[in-house]
Amino acid sequence: MDATYYCEYNKNNITNFYLELLLLVVVLVSCS
């Protein structure tokens, strides 16, 4: 994969990544 494309992809999806991570934390806390 082209490195430049990969960097752009990461910048576009970094917020989505953190939202998924936050959702996972919420689920884990709720279930524990």
PDB file of N, H, CA, C and O in Angstrom:
ATOM      1  N   MET A   1       0.851  -1.203   0.000  1.00  0.00           N
ATOM      2  CA  MET A   1       0.000   0.000   0.000  1.00  0.00           C
ATOM      3  C   MET A   1       0.879   1.243   0.000  1.00  0.00           C
ATOM      4  O   MET A   1       1.929   1.272   0.642  1.00  0.00           O
ATOM      5  N   ASP A   2       0.445   2.262  -0.720  1.00  0.00           N
ATOM      6  H   ASP A   2      -0.408   2.239  -1.242  1.00  0.00           H
ATOM      7  CA  ASP A   2       1.212   3.502  -0.786  1.00  0.00           C
ATOM      8  C   ASP A   2       1.183   4.219   0.560  1.00  0.00           C
ATOM      9  O   ASP A   2       0.125   4.367   1.171  1.00  0.00           O
ATOM     10  N   ALA A   3       2.342   4.659   1.011  1.00  0.00           N
ATOM     11  H   ALA A   3       3.202   4.538   0.515  1.00  0.00           H
ATOM     12  CA  ALA A   3       2.464   5.276   2.333  1.00  0.00           C
ATOM     13  C   ALA A   3       1.644   6.561   2.437  1.00  0.00           C
ATOM     14  O   ALA A   3       1.006   6.811   3.460  1.00  0.00           O
ATOM     15  N   THR A   4       1.660   7.373   1.384  1.00  0.00           N
ATOM     16  H   THR A   4       2.178   7.170   0.553  1.00  0.00           H
ATOM     17  CA  THR A   4       0.902   8.629   1.417  1.00  0.00           C
ATOM     18  C   THR A   4      -0.592   8.353   1.545  1.00  0.00           C
ATOM     19  O   THR A   4      -1.290   9.006   2.321  1.00  0.00           O
ATOM     20  N   TYR A   5      -1.068   7.388   0.783  1.00  0.00           N
ATOM     21  H   TYR A   5      -0.500   6.857   0.153  1.00  0.00           H
ATOM     22  CA  TYR A   5      -2.476   6.993   0.859  1.00  0.00           C
ATOM     23  C   TYR A   5      -2.811   6.505   2.271  1.00  0.00           C
ATOM     24  O   TYR A   5      -3.868   6.828   2.813  1.00  0.00           O
ATOM     25  N   TYR A   6      -1.920   5.741   2.847  1.00  0.00           N
ATOM     26  H   TYR A   6      -1.061   5.478   2.407  1.00  0.00           H
ATOM     27  CA  TYR A   6      -2.140   5.198   4.185  1.00  0.00           C
ATOM     28  C   TYR A   6      -2.257   6.307   5.220  1.00  0.00           C
ATOM     29  O   TYR A   6      -3.111   6.249   6.104  1.00  0.00           O
ATOM     30  N   CYS A   7      -1.391   7.328   5.110  1.00  0.00           N
ATOM     31  H   CYS A   7      -0.697   7.376   4.392  1.00  0.00           H
ATOM     32  CA  CYS A   7      -1.439   8.461   6.045  1.00  0.00           C
ATOM     33  C   CYS A   7      -2.748   9.227   5.902  1.00  0.00           C
ATOM     34  O   CYS A   7      -3.362   9.604   6.900  1.00  0.00           O
ATOM     35  N   GLU A   8      -3.174   9.455   4.666  1.00  0.00           N
ATOM     36  H   GLU A   8      -2.675   9.148   3.855  1.00  0.00           H
ATOM     37  CA  GLU A   8      -4.446  10.152   4.449  1.00  0.00           C
ATOM     38  C   GLU A   8      -5.604   9.328   5.002  1.00  0.00           C
ATOM     39  O   GLU A   8      -6.521   9.871   5.617  1.00  0.00           O
ATOM     40  N   TYR A   9      -5.558   8.030   4.784  1.00  0.00           N
ATOM     41  H   TYR A   9      -4.813   7.589   4.284  1.00  0.00           H
ATOM     42  CA  TYR A   9      -6.599   7.134   5.284  1.00  0.00           C
ATOM     43  C   TYR A   9      -6.682   7.213   6.805  1.00  0.00           C
ATOM     44  O   TYR A   9      -7.774   7.281   7.369  1.00  0.00           O
ATOM     45  N   ASN A  10      -5.531   7.202   7.464  1.00  0.00           N
ATOM     46  H   ASN A  10      -4.644   7.146   7.006  1.00  0.00           H
ATOM     47  CA  ASN A  10      -5.510   7.283   8.919  1.00  0.00           C
ATOM     48  C   ASN A  10      -6.074   8.601   9.421  1.00  0.00           C
ATOM     49  O   ASN A  10      -6.826   8.621  10.395  1.00  0.00           O
ATOM     50  N   LYS A  11      -5.721   9.703   8.769  1.00  0.00           N
ATOM     51  H   LYS A  11      -5.110   9.688   7.978  1.00  0.00           H
ATOM     52  CA  LYS A  11      -6.237  11.007   9.195  1.00  0.00           C
ATOM     53  C   LYS A  11      -7.745  11.073   9.042  1.00  0.00           C
ATOM     54  O   LYS A  11      -8.431  11.666   9.874  1.00  0.00           O
ATOM     55  N   ASN A  12      -8.266  10.466   7.982  1.00  0.00           N
ATOM     56  H   ASN A  12      -7.709   9.985   7.306  1.00  0.00           H
ATOM     57  CA  ASN A  12      -9.704  10.491   7.745  1.00  0.00           C
ATOM     58  C   ASN A  12     -10.467   9.597   8.723  1.00  0.00           C
ATOM     59  O   ASN A  12     -11.650   9.824   8.977  1.00  0.00           O
ATOM     60  N   ASN A  13      -9.804   8.594   9.266  1.00  0.00           N
ATOM     61  H   ASN A  13      -8.843   8.409   9.060  1.00  0.00           H
ATOM     62  CA  ASN A  13     -10.502   7.617  10.102  1.00  0.00           C
ATOM     63  C   ASN A  13     -10.104   7.651  11.577  1.00  0.00           C
ATOM     64  O   ASN A  13     -10.592   6.846  12.370  1.00  0.00           O
ATOM     65  N   ILE A  14      -9.217   8.584  11.948  1.00  0.00           N
ATOM     66  H   ILE A  14      -8.821   9.238  11.303  1.00  0.00           H
ATOM     67  CA  ILE A  14      -8.739   8.625  13.331  1.00  0.00           C
ATOM     68  C   ILE A  14      -9.882   8.930  14.295  1.00  0.00           C
ATOM     69  O   ILE A  14      -9.945   8.348  15.377  1.00  0.00           O
ATOM     70  N   THR A  15     -10.782   9.831  13.920  1.00  0.00           N
ATOM     71  H   THR A  15     -10.731  10.304  13.040  1.00  0.00           H
ATOM     72  CA  THR A  15     -11.913  10.156  14.789  1.00  0.00           C
ATOM     73  C   THR A  15     -12.823   8.950  14.941  1.00  0.00           C
ATOM     74  O   THR A  15     -13.281   8.641  16.041  1.00  0.00           O
ATOM     75  N   ASN A  16     -13.081   8.269  13.830  1.00  0.00           N
ATOM     76  H   ASN A  16     -12.709   8.519  12.936  1.00  0.00           H
ATOM     77  CA  ASN A  16     -13.912   7.072  13.863  1.00  0.00           C
ATOM     78  C   ASN A  16     -13.295   6.006  14.767  1.00  0.00           C
ATOM     79  O   ASN A  16     -14.005   5.313  15.497  1.00  0.00           O
ATOM     80  N   PHE A  17     -11.965   5.880  14.711  1.00  0.00           N
ATOM     81  H   PHE A  17     -11.389   6.443  14.118  1.00  0.00           H
ATOM     82  CA  PHE A  17     -11.252   4.928  15.557  1.00  0.00           C
ATOM     83  C   PHE A  17     -11.481   5.235  17.036  1.00  0.00           C
ATOM     84  O   PHE A  17     -11.765   4.338  17.830  1.00  0.00           O
ATOM     85  N   TYR A  18     -11.352   6.533  17.400  1.00  0.00           N
ATOM     86  H   TYR A  18     -11.121   7.262  16.755  1.00  0.00           H
ATOM     87  CA  TYR A  18     -11.544   6.897  18.801  1.00  0.00           C
ATOM     88  C   TYR A  18     -12.991   6.707  19.243  1.00  0.00           C
ATOM     89  O   TYR A  18     -13.243   6.335  20.389  1.00  0.00           O
ATOM     90  N   LEU A  19     -13.933   6.957  18.353  1.00  0.00           N
ATOM     91  H   LEU A  19     -13.728   7.259  17.422  1.00  0.00           H
ATOM     92  CA  LEU A  19     -15.336   6.726  18.702  1.00  0.00           C
ATOM     93  C   LEU A  19     -15.601   5.250  18.959  1.00  0.00           C
ATOM     94  O   LEU A  19     -16.323   4.903  19.894  1.00  0.00           O
ATOM     95  N   GLU A  20     -15.024   4.382  18.142  1.00  0.00           N
ATOM     96  H   GLU A  20     -14.438   4.664  17.382  1.00  0.00           H
ATOM     97  CA  GLU A  20     -15.185   2.939  18.359  1.00  0.00           C
ATOM     98  C   GLU A  20     -14.531   2.507  19.661  1.00  0.00           C
ATOM     99  O   GLU A  20     -15.073   1.679  20.394  1.00  0.00           O
ATOM    100  N   LEU A  21     -13.350   3.079  19.947  1.00  0.00           N
ATOM    101  H   LEU A  21     -12.910   3.751  19.351  1.00  0.00           H
ATOM    102  CA  LEU A  21     -12.641   2.752  21.178  1.00  0.00           C
ATOM    103  C   LEU A  21     -13.456   3.191  22.392  1.00  0.00           C
ATOM    104  O   LEU A  21     -13.561   2.462  23.378  1.00  0.00           O
ATOM    105  N   LEU A  22     -14.031   4.392  22.308  1.00  0.00           N
ATOM    106  H   LEU A  22     -13.946   4.984  21.507  1.00  0.00           H
ATOM    107  CA  LEU A  22     -14.865   4.892  23.397  1.00  0.00           C
ATOM    108  C   LEU A  22     -16.078   3.995  23.607  1.00  0.00           C
ATOM    109  O   LEU A  22     -16.446   3.694  24.743  1.00  0.00           O
ATOM    110  N   LEU A  23     -16.697   3.569  22.510  1.00  0.00           N
ATOM    111  H   LEU A  23     -16.399   3.813  21.588  1.00  0.00           H
ATOM    112  CA  LEU A  23     -17.852   2.677  22.602  1.00  0.00           C
ATOM    113  C   LEU A  23     -17.472   1.362  23.272  1.00  0.00           C
ATOM    114  O   LEU A  23     -18.221   0.844  24.101  1.00  0.00           O
ATOM    115  N   LEU A  24     -16.313   0.824  22.913  1.00  0.00           N
ATOM    116  H   LEU A  24     -15.705   1.245  22.240  1.00  0.00           H
ATOM    117  CA  LEU A  24     -15.837  -0.414  23.515  1.00  0.00           C
ATOM    118  C   LEU A  24     -15.636  -0.248  25.017  1.00  0.00           C
ATOM    119  O   LEU A  24     -16.013  -1.127  25.793  1.00  0.00           O
ATOM    120  N   VAL A  25     -15.048   0.866  25.431  1.00  0.00           N
ATOM    121  H   VAL A  25     -14.742   1.580  24.800  1.00  0.00           H
ATOM    122  CA  VAL A  25     -14.835   1.137  26.855  1.00  0.00           C
ATOM    123  C   VAL A  25     -16.172   1.221  27.587  1.00  0.00           C
ATOM    124  O   VAL A  25     -16.326   0.670  28.677  1.00  0.00           O
ATOM    125  N   VAL A  26     -17.129   1.909  26.987  1.00  0.00           N
ATOM    126  H   VAL A  26     -17.004   2.357  26.102  1.00  0.00           H
ATOM    127  CA  VAL A  26     -18.456   2.038  27.605  1.00  0.00           C
ATOM    128  C   VAL A  26     -19.101   0.667  27.792  1.00  0.00           C
ATOM    129  O   VAL A  26     -19.679   0.388  28.842  1.00  0.00           O
ATOM    130  N   VAL A  27     -19.004  -0.179  26.782  1.00  0.00           N
ATOM    131  H   VAL A  27     -18.535   0.048  25.929  1.00  0.00           H
ATOM    132  CA  VAL A  27     -19.574  -1.528  26.872  1.00  0.00           C
ATOM    133  C   VAL A  27     -18.889  -2.331  27.974  1.00  0.00           C
ATOM    134  O   VAL A  27     -19.554  -3.000  28.765  1.00  0.00           O
ATOM    135  N   LEU A  28     -17.566  -2.264  28.024  1.00  0.00           N
ATOM    136  H   LEU A  28     -17.026  -1.721  27.381  1.00  0.00           H
ATOM    137  CA  LEU A  28     -16.833  -3.014  29.041  1.00  0.00           C
ATOM    138  C   LEU A  28     -17.188  -2.547  30.447  1.00  0.00           C
ATOM    139  O   LEU A  28     -17.355  -3.366  31.351  1.00  0.00           O
ATOM    140  N   VAL A  29     -17.302  -1.245  30.634  1.00  0.00           N
ATOM    141  H   VAL A  29     -17.166  -0.580  29.900  1.00  0.00           H
ATOM    142  CA  VAL A  29     -17.647  -0.698  31.948  1.00  0.00           C
ATOM    143  C   VAL A  29     -19.074  -1.083  32.336  1.00  0.00           C
ATOM    144  O   VAL A  29     -19.351  -1.398  33.493  1.00  0.00           O
ATOM    145  N   SER A  30     -19.964  -1.053  31.363  1.00  0.00           N
ATOM    146  H   SER A  30     -19.739  -0.797  30.423  1.00  0.00           H
ATOM    147  CA  SER A  30     -21.366  -1.380  31.635  1.00  0.00           C
ATOM    148  C   SER A  30     -21.540  -2.845  32.017  1.00  0.00           C
ATOM    149  O   SER A  30     -22.402  -3.179  32.830  1.00  0.00           O
ATOM    150  N   CYS A  31     -20.734  -3.709  31.439  1.00  0.00           N
ATOM    151  H   CYS A  31     -20.034  -3.438  30.779  1.00  0.00           H
ATOM    152  CA  CYS A  31     -20.878  -5.149  31.657  1.00  0.00           C
ATOM    153  C   CYS A  31     -20.110  -5.644  32.879  1.00  0.00           C
ATOM    154  O   CYS A  31     -20.332  -6.764  33.337  1.00  0.00           O
ATOM    155  N   SER A  32     -19.222  -4.832  33.401  1.00  0.00           N
ATOM    156  H   SER A  32     -19.042  -3.922  33.028  1.00  0.00           H
ATOM    157  CA  SER A  32     -18.409  -5.294  34.531  1.00  0.00           C
ATOM    158  C   SER A  32     -19.013  -4.920  35.880  1.00  0.00           C
ATOM    159  O   SER A  32     -18.441  -5.241  36.922  1.00  0.00           O
TER     160      SER A  32
END
